[in-house]
């Protein structure tokens, strides 16, 4: 892939109404994340809210700030089976006022792991030991979008002795950010956890590719997106994401953006 996924600001939504329609139209299917996934109930969040990590390191949903036009999270799950716990996945598309606001949001997401060594997702779930990294397109790591963020940690449910892997991927496509999280169920091997992480990254990249295609629509001679729309080869996942062994948590934050 020679160019990153992007969306020119003059092709992006300019009003809240346009942005709400945009986030609802971005294609997201259960099979983006692997075989056997299905929609969760509730499936979609209120596009007039988004997830905020408070000063007490608790994720909560709040009304959108003036720099955000719309944010929609969809929730999916891979049901538990054969002694393996369910996998919970969420994907959030957020339209920012402009690319500067989107870049600031990416920076804030990176900072959250430094500020809060443990994130409380809700009353009974938390992520501990989060490790985040951001790569801009053109850096040593081959990024998919203009800015890529990856985070890994350990998802812990109160009352359970073992934690499980948690993944968070977030891409910036012009003034739009696409974020996905995965909370891994118990009873899986390292190889299975690694596959969940890889498929999560692919699912986020599929949504980013759809946004890129929307921006290209109507261009003379435009193609369907950068080579590798079915996830560019070399898609990078955070090293160690199948690590801690024993993710909107509301899976819809990171919790909800997540």
C-alpha positions in Angstrom: 0.0 0.0 0.0 1.6 3.2 -1.2 -0.7 5.8 0.5 -2.6 5.8 3.8 -6.3 5.8 4.1 -7.5 9.4 4.3 -10.5 11.7 3.9 -10.1 15.2 2.6 -11.8 17.8 4.8 -13.8 19.1 1.8 -15.3 15.6 1.4 -16.1 15.2 5.1 -19.4 16.0 6.8 -19.7 19.7 7.9 -22.9 19.6 10.1 -24.1 17.4 12.9 -26.9 16.1 10.7 -24.5 15.1 7.9 -22.1 13.5 10.4 -24.9 11.4 12.0 -25.9 10.1 8.6 -22.2 9.5 7.7 -21.4 7.4 10.8 -24.6 5.3 10.3 -23.7 4.6 6.7 -20.1 3.4 7.3 -20.2 -0.3 6.6 -19.5 -2.5 9.6 -20.5 -6.2 9.6 -20.1 -8.9 12.3 -17.9 -11.0 10.0 -15.4 -8.1 9.8 -14.0 -9.5 13.0 -14.0 -13.2 12.2 -16.4 -16.2 11.7 -19.2 -16.6 14.2 -19.5 -13.0 15.4 -23.0 -11.5 15.7 -24.6 -8.2 16.8 -25.0 -7.6 20.6 -28.0 -6.1 22.2 -28.0 -3.1 22.6 -26.2 -2.8 19.2 -25.7 0.9 18.5 -25.0 3.8 20.8 -26.5 7.4 20.8 -24.5 9.3 18.1 -24.8 12.4 20.2 -22.6 11.0 23.0 -19.1 9.6 23.2 -16.8 7.9 25.8 -14.7 10.0 28.2 -12.0 8.8 30.6 -12.6 10.9 33.7 -10.0 12.1 36.3 -10.9 9.1 38.4 -9.9 6.8 35.5 -13.5 5.7 35.0 -14.9 5.6 31.4 -18.3 7.2 31.0 -20.5 8.4 28.2 -21.0 12.2 27.9 -22.6 14.6 25.4 -20.3 15.5 22.5 -18.0 18.5 22.8 -18.2 21.3 20.2 -15.2 19.8 18.3 -17.1 16.5 17.6 -20.0 16.3 15.2 -21.1 12.6 15.7 -19.9 9.4 17.2 -21.5 6.0 16.8 -20.4 2.7 18.4 -21.6 -0.7 17.3 -21.2 -3.8 19.5 -20.6 -7.4 18.5 -19.8 -10.7 20.2 -18.5 -14.2 19.5 -20.6 -16.4 21.8 -18.9 -18.7 24.2 -18.7 -22.3 23.2 -16.9 -25.5 24.3 -15.6 -24.1 27.5 -14.4 -20.9 25.9 -15.8 -17.6 27.1 -17.4 -15.0 24.8 -15.4 -12.3 23.0 -16.8 -8.8 23.0 -15.9 -6.4 20.2 -17.0 -2.8 19.6 -16.3 -0.4 16.7 -16.7 3.4 16.9 -16.7 5.9 14.1 -16.3 9.5 15.2 -16.5 12.6 12.9 -14.5 15.5 14.3 -14.9 19.2 13.3 -11.6 19.0 11.4 -8.4 17.1 11.1 -6.7 19.1 13.9 -9.5 18.1 16.3 -9.0 14.5 15.3 -5.3 14.6 15.8 -5.8 16.1 19.3 -8.2 13.2 20.0 -5.6 10.7 19.0 -3.0 12.4 21.3 -5.5 12.3 24.2 -6.0 8.6 23.6 -2.3 7.9 23.8 -2.0 10.0 27.0 -4.8 8.1 28.7 -2.6 5.0 29.1 0.1 7.1 30.8 -2.4 8.9 33.0 -4.4 5.9 34.2 -2.4 2.6 34.7 -5.8 1.1 35.4 -9.0 2.0 33.5 -12.4 1.2 35.0 -14.8 0.3 32.2 -17.8 0.0 34.4 -18.8 -1.2 37.9 -17.3 -4.6 37.5 -14.7 -4.5 34.7 -11.3 -2.8 34.3 -8.3 -2.8 32.1 -4.9 -2.8 33.9 -1.4 -2.3 32.6 -2.4 -0.6 29.3 0.4 0.0 26.9 -0.3 2.5 24.0 1.7 3.5 20.9 0.9 5.9 18.1 2.5 5.7 14.6 2.0 8.4 11.9 2.1 7.3 8.3 5.7 7.5 7.1 7.3 6.6 10.4 9.4 3.5 10.7 6.3 1.3 11.3 4.1 1.0 8.2 0.8 2.7 9.3 -2.5 2.0 7.6 -4.1 5.5 8.1 -2.6 8.9 8.7 -2.3 8.1 12.4 -2.5 4.6 14.0 -2.8 3.9 17.7 -2.6 0.4 19.3 -3.1 -0.4 22.9 -3.0 -3.7 24.8 -3.7 -4.5 28.4 -5.3 -7.1 30.7 -9.1 -7.2 31.0 -10.2 -8.1 34.5 -13.7 -8.8 35.8 -14.2 -8.4 39.5 -14.5 -11.7 41.4 -12.4 -13.6 38.8 -8.9 -14.6 39.5 -7.4 -14.4 36.0 -7.3 -11.5 33.5 -7.6 -11.9 29.8 -6.2 -9.9 26.9 -7.7 -6.5 25.8 -7.0 -4.9 22.5 -7.7 -1.3 21.3 -7.0 -0.1 17.8 -7.7 3.5 16.6 -7.0 5.0 13.2 -7.3 8.6 12.0 -8.7 9.0 8.5 -8.6 12.8 7.9 -11.1 14.3 10.4 -12.6 10.9 11.2 -11.4 8.4 13.8 -12.2 4.7 13.7 -11.6 2.8 17.0 -12.2 -0.8 17.9 -11.8 -2.9 21.1 -11.8 -6.6 21.8 -12.2 -8.2 25.2 -11.1 -11.8 25.0 -13.0 -14.6 26.6 -11.4 -17.2 28.9 -10.2 -20.6 27.8 -8.3 -19.7 24.6 -4.8 -20.5 23.6 -2.2 -17.9 22.7 -2.7 -18.7 19.1 -6.4 -18.2 19.3 -5.9 -14.9 21.2 -3.4 -13.8 18.5 -6.0 -14.5 15.8 -8.6 -12.5 17.7 -6.2 -9.5 17.8 -5.3 -9.8 14.1 -9.0 -10.1 13.1 -9.8 -7.0 15.3 -7.2 -5.0 13.5 -8.6 -6.1 10.1 -12.1 -5.1 11.1 -11.0 -1.6 12.0 -9.1 -1.3 8.7 -12.1 -2.4 6.7 -14.1 0.5 8.2 -11.3 2.9 7.6 -11.1 1.6 4.0 -14.8 2.3 3.5 -14.4 5.9 4.7 -11.4 6.3 2.3 -13.6 5.0 -0.6 -16.3 7.5 0.3 -13.8 10.3 0.0 -12.6 9.0 -3.4 -16.1 8.5 -4.8 -16.6 10.7 -7.8 -12.9 11.4 -8.5 -12.0 10.8 -12.1 -10.1 7.5 -12.3 -10.4 6.9 -8.5 -9.9 3.4 -7.5 -11.7 1.6 -4.6 -9.0 2.6 -2.1 -5.4 1.9 -1.4 -4.1 -1.4 -2.5 -4.7 -3.9 0.3 -8.2 -2.7 1.2 -8.8 -6.2 2.5 -6.3 -5.2 5.1 -2.9 -4.2 3.8 -0.3 -6.8 4.1 2.0 -5.7 6.9 -0.9 -4.6 9.1 0.8 -4.3 12.4 -0.6 -5.4 15.7 0.8 -4.4 19.0 3.6 -6.6 20.0 2.5 -8.7 23.0 -1.2 -8.3 22.4 -1.7 -11.9 23.1 0.3 -11.3 26.2 -0.9 -10.8 29.5 -2.4 -14.1 30.1 -4.5 -14.1 31.9 -11.5 -4.9 25.8 -18.8 0.4 24.0 -17.6 -2.3 28.5 -19.5 -1.1 28.7 -17.5 -2.4 25.8 -18.7 0.7 24.2 -16.5 3.1 25.9 -13.2 1.7 25.5 -15.6 1.1 27.4 -17.8 3.1 25.1 -15.4 3.9 22.4 -14.4 1.1 22.7 
